[in-house]
Each structure stands twice: as structure tokens, then as C-alpha cells.
Amino acid sequence: MFKNKAVRKALGLTAHYSGLILFAFFTVFPLLWALAFALSQDGTTAYRFPTGFMPTTDDGSGNYSFGMTLIWFQRVFTEIPFGTYFFNSVVISGFSVIFTAIISLLAAYPLARMKFFGRNVIFMAIIGTLMLPGEAAFVTNFITVSKFGNWMNEVQALLGSPDETWKRLVGVNSYFAVIAPGVAGAFGIFLMKQAFEAVPQDLIDAARVDGATEMQILWRVMLPVTVPSLAALSIFTLVNSWNDFIWPSIIMRSKEMQPLAVGVFNDLTGPLAGSQNTLMAAIVLTVIPVLIFFAFTQRYFISGMDGAVK
């Protein structure tokens, strides 16, 4: 029908970018609506289409026009301990990224580059855990963390200290209890194994000829060339840990220890919650740090995922 090559190319590009724009709209829509909601003086206008997609202010006589207010963002910091929740999320997400990266590296390298009996069986068992929902391990993890905290108290008592303080570091209602169950994930091991397998064998053989140990090969040869994959893993881990809700809500009994996802939900939803505008402002403040982090690391993320696919 369209014989001109330039016309066909133009139509193809138009369809391609139209699809991308449509997909981007549906992806960004919730955040844009929440932002307009949070910047509006009256939350009732957010449910009107299409004016709900832009912030509005009231002139005092019931007439709404385009305008913005930051009063709801200010109320977030006065009505709930947002700073405490934010600090807890930073600590939990930061240590989750660090320990996940370390464990994934140490587990993926022997699976990718070392030959030993049962290597494939171990790798298949690790991958098999991806088919299990994370909720299946909640009961087991809770019992383990509780017992571990009690055991630490017993060790502390044997050492002559009557205070039960060690349990606060590793038991229920501790950062360790939130971080530990998720640091040895199958996804991270698989991603880094694929990255290590893409490294030429000649580099490893040359390092071994020079007398390098396996740990030296890992840290000085393999790690520098697989930084993009490690960055992609870090981004995935950060986002999942930052947005995690169910497990922290189970294990964190104290309000002072709760991360943003749990604290904001508990304080700003329910029959005794504040306005919906305050809730939307808190949601926007919760999402912004992750968006900023991804904006500065997206090139590593894209290159890392490209290497994993290859």
C-alpha cells in the first residue's frame, strides 16, 4: 500500500513512538495524579477529569483555578515522624544493597567460574526459589529471627551481662530482622553469574598464571568489568527494599523502627487518618528519593541489564 520507503519508515516511527508515549503515560499517571493532588488546595478537585491532573487553588468563593500550595507537604512533617521513617528506610535499604551485593558476588563467582561436584544442582536449587512467593517464608523467618534474638540474650547472660540489649540488635524489631532474610536472593546470584560468564576466560587464565588467588581474581579482575551488572542489581535491591511493606510491617513492632512504606501507611490511612492531600504529599516524598537515585544510575542499569540478557 505504501510503496515509498520514506513513508513506510515515517509511519513505523510514528507508531513506535506513539506506543512508547502511551505506555509512558500509563506508567507515570499515578505519580502525576498524586503530585497534582498534593499540590492542590482542595482535594475534591482531584476527582474531576481532566482538571484533576493539574493543581488548583480556591479563590475563597468556590472558584478553582490553576495554582499550587505546599501546605500539605509541610503537614507531612508535622503530623507524622516522617524524618524518622525516612532514616529507617535509608538504613534498611543501604545495608540491604551492600550485603546483597557481597553475597551475590561470593555466590555467583564459584557457580560461574569454578568446577566442583554438584554445581549445576546447587544453581538449579537456587533458581527454583524464584518460583516460590516471598510470603511463603514469612512464618519460618519470623520464628528464626525470634529464636535468634533469644539466643543472643542467653549468650549475653553467659558473658555476665544482665541487660537484654543484644536482642534489640538482631531479634524482632531490629534492622537485622528486616535485612537478613532478603540478602541472599536468587535473582542477584543469577544476574551476577550471567555477568561473570560473559568475562573472557583468557583474563582469568592470565591472572592465575600470575599467581592470583581466586579472591584476587574476583575483586581485581571480575568485579571491575561487571560493575554495570552490579549497579543494576543495586538498583533492583534498593527499589524492592525501599518499597517493601509486608515483611517490615510484621517484624517491626515499634513505630520508631518502621520504614517509610509502613509508617506512612499506618499513620495516614484508616478512619483516624488525616486528609487525602497529606497522604498524597507523603507518597510523593517517598517516591522522589528513588527517582533521583535511578536518574543518576540509569545508564549503569541499562548496560547491566543488556549484559545479563546477552
C-alpha positions as CSV (number, residue, x, y, z in Angstrom):
1,M,0.0,0.0,0.0
2,F,2.8,2.4,0.9
3,K,5.5,1.9,-1.7
4,N,7.6,4.8,-0.7
5,K,10.3,3.6,1.7
6,A,10.5,7.0,3.5
7,V,6.7,7.0,4.1
8,R,6.9,3.5,5.5
9,K,9.7,4.4,7.8
10,A,7.9,7.5,9.0
11,L,4.8,5.5,9.7
12,G,6.8,2.9,11.5
13,L,8.5,5.5,13.7
14,T,5.2,7.2,14.4
15,A,3.6,4.0,15.5
16,H,6.6,3.1,17.6
17,Y,6.8,6.4,19.4
18,S,3.1,6.6,19.8
19,G,3.1,3.3,21.6
20,L,6.0,4.4,23.8
21,I,4.3,7.7,24.7
22,L,1.1,5.8,25.6
23,F,3.0,3.3,27.7
24,A,4.8,6.2,29.4
25,F,1.6,7.9,30.2
26,F,0.0,4.9,31.9
27,T,3.3,4.4,33.8
28,V,3.6,8.0,35.0
29,F,-0.1,8.6,35.5
30,P,-0.3,7.6,39.2
31,L,2.6,9.8,40.2
32,L,1.4,12.8,38.2
33,W,-2.1,12.5,39.7
34,A,-0.6,12.1,43.2
35,L,1.6,15.2,42.6
36,A,-1.4,17.3,41.4
37,F,-3.4,16.0,44.4
38,A,-0.7,17.0,46.8
39,L,-0.2,20.5,45.3
40,S,-4.0,21.3,45.2
41,Q,-5.6,23.4,48.0
42,D,-8.8,21.3,47.9
43,G,-8.6,17.6,47.3
44,T,-12.1,17.3,45.9
45,T,-10.9,18.7,42.5
46,A,-8.5,15.7,42.1
47,Y,-11.5,13.5,41.2
48,R,-12.6,15.8,38.3
49,F,-11.5,15.0,34.8
50,P,-9.4,16.4,33.3
51,T,-8.7,19.2,35.8
52,G,-7.7,16.5,38.3
53,F,-4.3,16.3,36.6
54,M,-3.3,19.9,37.5
55,P,-3.0,21.5,40.9
56,T,-5.7,24.0,41.8
57,T,-6.4,26.7,44.4
58,D,-9.6,28.2,45.7
59,D,-10.2,31.9,45.5
60,G,-12.5,31.8,48.5
61,S,-15.8,31.8,46.6
62,G,-15.7,28.3,45.3
63,N,-14.0,29.1,42.1
64,Y,-11.0,26.9,41.3
65,S,-8.1,27.9,39.1
66,F,-4.6,26.7,38.4
67,G,-2.3,27.2,41.4
68,M,-0.1,25.3,43.8
69,T,0.3,25.1,47.6
70,L,2.9,23.4,49.7
71,I,0.8,23.3,52.9
72,W,0.2,19.5,52.6
73,F,3.9,18.8,52.3
74,Q,4.5,20.9,55.5
75,R,1.8,18.9,57.3
76,V,3.6,15.7,56.4
77,F,6.5,16.7,58.7
78,T,4.3,18.0,61.5
79,E,1.6,15.2,61.6
80,I,3.9,12.2,61.3
81,P,7.5,11.4,62.2
82,F,8.5,11.5,58.5
83,G,12.2,12.1,59.2
84,T,12.4,9.0,61.5
85,Y,10.7,6.8,58.8
86,F,13.0,8.2,56.2
87,F,16.1,7.5,58.2
88,N,14.9,3.9,58.8
89,S,14.3,3.4,55.1
90,V,17.8,4.7,54.3
91,V,19.5,2.4,56.8
92,I,17.5,-0.7,55.8
93,S,17.8,0.0,52.0
94,G,21.5,0.9,52.2
95,F,22.6,-2.2,54.2
96,S,20.3,-4.4,52.0
97,V,22.2,-3.2,48.9
98,I,25.6,-3.7,50.5
99,F,25.0,-7.2,51.8
100,T,23.1,-8.3,48.8
101,A,25.9,-7.3,46.5
102,I,28.5,-9.0,48.6
103,I,26.6,-12.3,49.0
104,S,25.7,-12.3,45.3
105,L,29.3,-11.8,44.2
106,L,30.6,-14.5,46.5
107,A,27.9,-17.0,45.5
108,A,27.9,-16.3,41.8
109,Y,31.7,-16.5,41.1
110,P,32.2,-20.2,42.1
111,L,28.9,-21.1,40.2
112,A,30.2,-19.3,37.1
113,R,33.9,-20.0,37.1
114,M,34.8,-22.8,39.4
115,K,34.2,-26.5,38.8
116,F,33.0,-28.7,41.7
117,F,30.7,-31.6,42.2
118,G,27.0,-30.6,42.3
119,R,27.5,-27.1,40.9
120,N,24.6,-27.3,38.5
121,V,22.3,-28.9,41.1
122,I,23.0,-26.1,43.5
123,F,22.4,-23.5,40.9
124,M,19.1,-25.1,39.9
125,A,18.0,-25.2,43.5
126,I,18.8,-21.5,43.9
127,I,16.8,-20.7,40.7
128,G,14.0,-22.8,41.9
129,T,13.4,-20.5,44.8
130,L,12.2,-17.9,42.3
131,M,9.1,-19.9,41.8
132,L,8.1,-19.6,45.5
133,P,6.3,-16.4,46.7
134,G,8.2,-14.5,49.3
135,E,5.3,-14.7,51.6
136,A,5.8,-18.5,51.9
137,A,8.9,-17.9,54.1
138,F,7.4,-15.3,56.5
139,V,6.4,-17.7,59.2
140,T,9.8,-19.5,59.1
141,N,11.7,-16.3,59.0
142,F,9.8,-14.8,61.9
143,I,10.4,-17.9,64.1
144,T,14.1,-17.9,63.2
145,V,14.6,-14.2,64.0
146,S,12.7,-14.6,67.3
147,K,14.8,-17.6,68.3
148,F,18.0,-15.9,67.2
149,G,17.2,-12.9,69.4
150,N,16.5,-15.1,72.4
151,W,19.7,-17.0,71.8
152,M,21.7,-13.7,71.7
153,N,20.2,-12.8,75.1
154,E,21.4,-16.1,76.5
155,V,24.9,-15.6,75.2
156,Q,24.9,-12.1,76.7
157,A,23.8,-13.5,80.1
158,L,26.6,-16.2,79.9
159,L,29.1,-13.4,79.4
160,G,28.0,-11.8,82.7
161,S,25.7,-9.0,81.4
162,P,22.2,-9.0,82.9
163,D,20.9,-6.5,80.3
164,E,19.0,-7.9,77.4
165,T,20.3,-5.5,74.8
166,W,21.7,-7.8,72.2
167,K,18.2,-8.9,71.2
168,R,17.4,-5.4,70.1
169,L,20.2,-5.6,67.5
170,V,19.3,-9.0,65.9
171,G,15.8,-10.0,67.1
172,V,12.3,-8.9,66.4
173,N,12.0,-5.1,65.9
174,S,15.6,-4.7,64.6
175,Y,17.2,-3.6,61.4
176,F,18.9,-7.0,61.2
177,A,15.5,-8.8,61.2
178,V,14.3,-6.8,58.2
179,I,17.5,-7.0,56.2
180,A,18.8,-10.5,56.7
181,P,16.0,-12.6,55.1
182,G,16.4,-10.9,51.8
183,V,20.1,-10.5,51.2
184,A,20.7,-14.0,49.7
185,G,18.3,-13.7,46.8
186,A,18.3,-15.9,43.7
187,F,17.9,-13.0,41.3
188,G,21.1,-11.4,42.4
189,I,23.1,-14.6,42.2
190,F,21.7,-15.3,38.7
191,L,22.4,-11.8,37.5
192,M,26.0,-11.8,38.6
193,K,26.6,-15.4,37.4
194,Q,25.5,-14.3,33.9
195,A,27.8,-11.3,34.1
196,F,30.8,-13.4,35.2
197,E,30.2,-16.0,32.5
198,A,30.5,-13.2,29.9
199,V,34.0,-12.3,31.0
200,P,36.6,-13.9,28.7
201,Q,38.4,-16.9,30.1
202,D,41.7,-15.6,28.9
203,L,41.6,-12.8,31.6
204,I,41.1,-15.4,34.3
205,D,43.8,-17.7,33.0
206,A,46.3,-14.8,32.8
207,A,45.6,-13.9,36.4
208,R,46.1,-17.5,37.6
209,V,49.4,-17.7,35.7
210,D,50.5,-14.6,37.5
211,G,49.8,-16.3,40.8
212,A,46.5,-14.6,41.7
213,T,44.2,-16.3,44.2
214,E,40.5,-16.8,43.5
215,M,39.6,-13.9,45.7
216,Q,42.1,-11.7,44.0
217,I,40.6,-12.7,40.6
218,L,37.2,-11.9,41.9
219,W,37.9,-8.5,43.2
220,R,40.6,-7.3,40.8
221,V,39.6,-8.9,37.5
222,M,35.9,-9.9,37.6
223,L,34.4,-7.1,39.6
224,P,35.8,-4.1,37.6
225,V,34.4,-5.5,34.3
226,T,31.0,-6.4,35.8
227,V,30.3,-3.1,37.5
228,P,27.2,-2.3,35.3
229,S,25.6,-5.6,36.3
230,L,26.4,-4.9,40.0
231,A,24.9,-1.4,39.6
232,A,21.7,-2.9,38.1
233,L,21.4,-5.4,41.0
234,S,21.9,-2.5,43.4
235,I,19.1,-0.5,41.8
236,F,16.7,-3.5,41.9
237,T,17.6,-4.2,45.6
238,L,17.2,-0.6,46.6
239,V,13.8,-0.2,45.0
240,N,12.5,-3.5,46.4
241,S,13.8,-2.8,49.9
242,W,12.5,0.8,49.8
243,N,9.0,-0.2,48.8
244,D,8.8,-3.4,50.9
245,F,5.8,-3.3,53.1
246,I,4.6,-6.7,54.3
247,W,7.7,-8.1,56.0
248,P,8.7,-4.8,57.7
249,S,5.1,-4.4,59.0
250,I,5.3,-7.9,60.5
251,I,8.7,-7.7,62.1
252,M,8.8,-4.1,63.2
253,R,6.7,-3.7,66.3
254,S,7.9,-0.3,67.4
255,K,6.8,2.8,65.5
256,E,10.3,4.3,65.8
257,M,11.8,1.5,63.8
258,Q,9.3,1.4,60.9
259,P,10.4,2.4,57.4
260,L,8.5,4.9,55.2
261,A,6.2,2.4,53.4
262,V,4.9,1.0,56.7
263,G,4.9,4.3,58.8
264,V,3.2,6.4,56.1
265,F,0.5,3.8,55.5
266,N,-0.2,3.3,59.3
267,D,-0.3,7.0,60.1
268,L,-2.1,8.4,57.1
269,T,-4.7,5.8,56.2
270,G,-7.7,4.4,58.1
271,P,-10.6,6.0,60.0
272,L,-8.4,8.2,62.1
273,A,-6.1,9.4,59.3
274,G,-5.7,13.0,58.1
275,S,-6.6,14.4,54.7
276,Q,-6.0,12.7,51.4
277,N,-3.9,15.6,50.3
278,T,-1.4,14.9,53.1
279,L,-1.3,11.2,52.2
280,M,-0.6,12.1,48.5
281,A,2.1,14.5,49.6
282,A,3.8,11.8,51.7
283,I,3.6,9.4,48.8
284,V,5.3,11.9,46.5
285,L,8.0,12.5,49.1
286,T,8.5,8.7,49.5
287,V,8.9,8.2,45.7
288,I,11.2,11.1,45.0
289,P,14.5,9.7,46.5
290,V,14.2,6.5,44.4
291,L,13.5,8.5,41.2
292,I,16.6,10.7,41.9
293,F,18.8,7.6,42.5
294,F,17.6,6.0,39.3
295,A,18.1,9.1,37.3
296,F,21.8,9.2,38.2
297,T,22.3,5.4,37.7
298,Q,20.1,4.6,34.8
299,R,23.0,4.2,32.3
300,Y,24.5,1.5,34.6
301,F,21.2,-0.1,34.9
302,I,20.6,-0.3,31.2
303,S,24.1,-1.5,30.4
304,G,23.9,-4.0,33.2
305,M,20.6,-5.5,32.0
306,D,21.9,-5.6,28.5
307,G,24.8,-7.7,29.6
308,A,22.5,-10.0,31.6
309,V,20.3,-10.6,28.5
310,K,23.4,-11.4,26.4
